[in-house]
């Protein structure tokens, strides 16, 4: 049995003396009193150290604690609904386990590159703690959903001899003298496993060598790839929707504290529990170009209004910043008022940065909407324009076959289209799921392999799946980090994974 308890369980021990072990995430002092915010990975708790309750030696120990000092704290748990978690600890004993000397991440603002260089320490911050716990809930709920639906988890190889969607974005490696690649998808192997097990899903790392620095791209990320025998594209879409509904519901129910910590407005998550709008590529293009309204709203008009509102907001924020900075410089404010006003100016400047970014982006989105060329795949701007008109994920299916992967089945009623489906997250987050019904005709597959200039010899085993008891089947790939990014409403995918690997970033 453990000789200490975790903060997440502390409320069960109100009135009792307990031992906590953790790190000092924050500290403030008054005369004869020290307030320590302790974190232990499960939560945060205020610990009160006074000379009367704790003795002068323990008060001195508390005063000597710096940020991220690890400590052993004994004390009595008292209810206090004003505090984090509704409790605080009246400390009777505090011992320092490990000193923290000049912790580099202070409470002041730091640039993103500095924080990324300190990622091994940045993970300790309250916000990153919350994001990683939400990520954990998403992972666990994905497993829960598929296991409850009688899927078998299986694993695809990471070293492969073939490309799933072309060789231009593959990391090449030497495999005992042969050329191998780090997998960009386990999907082809998933099809083989589904022919053995019926319904399977893989959950593993995948790699894309794209020299892209957009907020949506990582070079190493985690993919969940189910594959289902005897499923068509519409049953596939039902599965996608069912999985996302389950995951979002689990996050809302089990991550209330974490969502509050990152100030996530959950109204969009709640509205995403309803059926997702489903539309063909043709229908989506008409919405993007402003030809067809959604609930009476046209894309072009919406963007033009957003542009005007952003311009007005920028003027108002500039005026408010100027007003507050004058008051601070006047010397007429008390210290507490100065600190409050300074914090407000910092907040306003961040809001100003966000609005300025919006003012840079909206003209790009407007240009995309006005000039989209039919037949093209959707870029980030196109996805943003479309999803701005919805308050839940959107499913777009039946794409021009030229812009989709070689293994997708053609629509039997219109050969111009492939039976692919993309799920686009609202709030401008774009694609989080891509999938579709797989081609079962060997000759059609051979034609597409040639068209994509892929090495035929590497796909002989894949063609075998169509020769020995082929059946209609479908599947999809869910990008874990893109889902986490949307659920948490992060500005960049790099915060959605413990140690991001992307173009220009290999350390720490």
Phi, psi and omega in degrees: 000140182292148179269010178213168178244163176263149184302323182298340180256000191296329184294344178286348188243029181303132180087354181256157175273128183226169174242131174243148175230133182182206185233150178280109180266341177198158180204140170220155187231149169229186180291113178074016181212143177228131176252119179248129169267111182264139172235144180228013182096335178260344182172189182232148184210136175279132179241125186255122181244119177233158179295324182294313184274332190248339183091158185294326181294316179291325176298317178297319178299317180295319180295331182277349181292132174252171179306131177073013167296134177269137187221159171247120184239130172248144179178178182259132180277128179236143176289136174201096187295344178285342184265166178303127178076000176079012180218167167216165181249123171273104192286132173252341181203136177222129179236137178277127178267309181219127180289154174235111186254118177053058177303125191287338181262096180276182181284347180288170179289139176235152175288157185294324180294320176299313181296322178294323176294334180255029186304325180297337177256327180301331179302340181281346184292156184302315182295314180293325175303313182295317180298316181293327177289323175295318176303317180297318178297320178298314179300311183296320182290329175298313177300316181301316182297308185292323179294324179290340180261017177064031170277151175256128175280130177224166187241132175267152180292151175272321172278126177227159178261357184225159176267145176274322184225034181107159188263357187290338182241033181256143170274118182273145181217155175271125181241084181054043178096345176260153176281127176231164180231149170286133189299134172265352178185145175264011191298316182299319177290328177299323177298318179296319182290326178293329177291341178265323191245350180093291179228122181226165168215145174251155181214099185199176180284144175225163192223137177225123182269054179268126179278065184237137179246025179288166183289355183255356192250134169233154176273334177230124183208171184252135182238140172251121187229094175281153175217132188231121174289144177069018177255135172266185185296327184284323173294326176299314179296324176298320180293316178302311182297316180299318179296312182294321175301314182298314183296313182298318179298318179297319180295314180300319184283326189252354184235037181301313181297316182293319179295322176294322182299321181265010178057042180277119171287116188269006183299322178292322178296318180295320180290343179279002176274354177273169178303138180283138172301137178237133182212154175283166175306314181302316180294320180295320179299317179297324178291315180301316184281359177079020179275332184232132180276160170242117184052040176082003183248130177262144185302313183298313180298320179299314181294320179297320177295317179299321179297313180296316180298320180294319178297317178295319180296322180297317178299316182296319180292318177302318180294319181291320177299314180300317180297315182289322179294327176294318180296319179297318183286343184292335181080007183267354184267151173285165184302316180296322179292321177298314181297318179296315182294321180297317179297322179294321178296318177301316179297317181295323180293326175292318176299322178297318177301319180295318181292320178297323176295320178298319180293333175283326186277321187302316177301325177295318179293320178298317179297319179298316182293318184286330191241015180300132180263121180304136180105342178282156169288164177276132170269180181302320180294319180296318179296320180297314181301315182295311187286342177297340183269002183230154179249025176204168174303151182239138177255123177245125183228172183058077183263154171306127188298336182295334185260005182243167186297156186296335188271001182278140180288145174282149174295119184296341181267344178205100189295351179288341189246144174262146185276057176262159177220134172245138173254121184252125180282147179288182179065022176082015185273344171072204190295127172241340179223138171226135181192199179158181176275140186269147177290134180250350181274122184298314183297321178295321179295316179300317178301316182288326177298317176296317182300323180272004177056047178260150182289113186302323184297335180282350184245012179300318180296325180292322178293331177303328182298337180267351183262338186237081176077044180296146177221158172302138179204156185217167177187181180202167176236126177254122176278111185303311184294324177293324177294314178300317181300316179289311183303320180272353184054055179274152179282336184214142183296342183297337179275357186268357184225144184306307180231094185293140172240117182210173182306119180089002183224106177241347182236158357282000000 
